[in-house]
Amino acid sequence: MDDLGSDIKAVKIKLLFFGSLAESMGEREIEVVLSKGTTISQLLDRFQLSDIVNNGVKVAINGEIIQNHGEIIADSSEVAFLPPFSGG
């Protein structure tokens, strides 16, 4: 019998949106299934999020802000989109 774990071709992740971004997306949290090996850059393209990231929104995987959008997203990851914070 085959080991099912070796045949996994998809990963399930959570997208998290904060602040005004959650309001504009209409959701704070979305679960999505991606092909195994999907990068942050491909995720941004698929969900048309490249423009918001280019305009200052930070991307974090499992609580760590990343700069490398070529990073592959692992199964069960949380990918958060953090709008710029304004201070006073």
TAGIZI-V632166 format. One line per field, one symbol per residue. ss: DSSP state (a for helix, b for strand, c for the rest). phi: phi as a letter, one per 20 degrees, with the letter a starting at -180 (. if undefined). A space follows every 10 residues. Layout:
# TAGIZI-V632166
ss->???
phi->???
This chain:
# TAGIZI-V632166
ss->cccaaaaccb bbbbbbbcca aaaaacccbb bbbbbcccba aaaaaaccca aaaacccbbb bccbbbcccc cbcccccbbb bbcccccc
phi->.ffgffefdc cdcdddcclf ffffenbebc ecdcfgnfeg gffffgdldg ffffdofedc dlndfddefe feeegmfddd ddffeddc
